[in-house]
Amino acid sequence: MEKEQLLKNINDWVNIDNKLKYISEKVKPLREKKNELSREITEYYKTNNLDDKKININGNSLNIYEKKEYSALTYNYIEKCLGDIITDKKHIDYIISYLKEHREIKTVTDIRRSYNKRSTSKNRTIEDTE
């Protein structure tokens, strides 16, 4: 790849990253509002003991249902559970240590963007910095 193509790719990457950041900033409040409304609607259904869990709207439907959400499988959680079945703390420590040391690790090369606090423009391109 030639330097000119590299600069174009970097510029395109930064422009796409800017657009994604902008979209994320716009989506976040919408997602928060939707979650708030979901809580209010489901609470209304629970409080009023409504049996019909389906709301028909414009040929589509909203279904109210219960789902199970499992907590993350963390080392602290595993250690706590092992403590419920294994009395010897040394064995528990050995198992946790073994799990940590034998995790599968994969290395990937990626790009991470850092934002300069002094930057005056969010939409600077590579040409602007040369």
C-alpha positions in Angstrom: 0.0 0.0 0.0 1.3 3.4 -0.9 1.4 6.3 1.5 -1.3 8.2 -0.4 -3.7 5.2 0.0 -2.7 4.8 3.7 -3.6 8.5 4.3 -6.9 8.0 2.5 -7.7 4.9 4.6 -6.8 6.8 7.8 -8.9 9.7 6.8 -11.9 7.4 5.9 -11.5 5.6 9.2 -11.5 8.8 11.2 -14.6 10.1 9.3 -16.4 6.8 10.0 -15.4 6.9 13.6 -16.7 10.5 13.9 -20.0 9.4 12.4 -20.3 6.4 14.7 -19.6 8.6 17.7 -22.2 11.1 16.7 -24.8 8.3 16.1 -24.0 6.8 19.5 -24.5 10.1 21.2 -27.9 10.5 19.6 -29.0 6.9 20.3 -28.0 6.8 24.0 -30.9 9.1 25.2 -33.4 7.3 23.0 -32.3 4.0 24.4 -32.6 5.4 28.0 -36.0 6.8 27.3 -37.2 3.5 25.8 -36.0 1.6 28.8 -37.7 4.0 31.1 -41.0 3.6 29.2 -40.6 -0.2 29.2 -40.3 -0.2 33.0 -43.3 2.0 33.3 -45.5 -0.1 30.9 -44.5 -3.4 32.5 -45.0 -2.0 36.0 -48.5 -0.9 35.0 -49.3 -4.4 33.7 -48.0 -5.9 36.9 -49.8 -3.5 39.2 -53.1 -3.9 37.4 -52.8 -7.7 37.0 -53.5 -7.5 33.3 -53.7 -10.9 31.7 -53.3 -9.9 28.1 -49.6 -9.5 27.6 -49.9 -8.5 23.9 -50.5 -5.0 22.7 -51.6 -4.7 19.0 -50.4 -1.5 17.4 -50.7 -0.7 13.6 -50.6 -4.4 12.6 -47.7 -5.1 14.8 -47.6 -6.2 18.4 -45.7 -5.6 21.6 -45.3 -8.6 23.8 -44.8 -8.3 27.5 -42.9 -11.3 28.9 -40.6 -12.2 31.8 -37.1 -13.4 31.1 -34.3 -14.6 33.3 -31.1 -12.6 33.3 -28.0 -14.4 34.7 -25.3 -12.5 36.5 -21.8 -12.6 35.0 -19.6 -15.6 35.7 -16.8 -13.8 37.5 -13.9 -15.1 39.5 -15.5 -13.7 42.6 -18.7 -15.6 41.9 -16.9 -18.8 41.2 -14.8 -18.5 44.3 -18.0 -17.9 46.4 -19.7 -20.9 44.9 -16.6 -23.1 45.4 -16.6 -21.9 49.0 -20.1 -23.3 49.4 -18.9 -26.8 48.4 -15.2 -26.9 49.3 -14.1 -26.2 52.9 -10.4 -26.0 52.3 -9.5 -22.4 51.3 -6.2 -23.5 49.8 -8.0 -25.8 47.3 -10.3 -22.9 46.3 -7.3 -20.6 45.8 -5.6 -23.3 43.7 -8.6 -23.7 41.5 -9.1 -19.9 41.0 -5.4 -19.5 40.3 -5.4 -22.4 37.8 -8.4 -20.9 36.0 -6.8 -17.5 35.7 -3.5 -18.9 34.5 -5.0 -21.3 31.9 -7.5 -18.9 30.3 -7.3 -18.8 26.5 -5.6 -15.5 25.5 -5.7 -14.3 21.9 -3.9 -11.2 20.7 -5.5 -9.0 18.1 -4.2 -5.9 16.5 -6.7 -3.1 16.4 -7.0 0.7 16.3 -8.0 2.8 19.3 -8.6 6.5 19.0 -7.5 8.9 21.7 -9.1 12.4 21.8 -6.8 15.4 22.4 -8.5 17.7 25.0 -7.1 20.7 23.2 -8.6 19.7 19.8 -10.9 22.4 18.5 -12.6 20.3 15.9 -14.2 16.9 16.3 -14.2 16.3 12.5 -10.5 16.9 11.7 -9.2 14.9 8.9 -5.6 13.6 8.4 -4.9 16.4 5.9 -5.8 19.0 8.5 -3.0 17.7 10.8 -0.2 17.7 8.2 
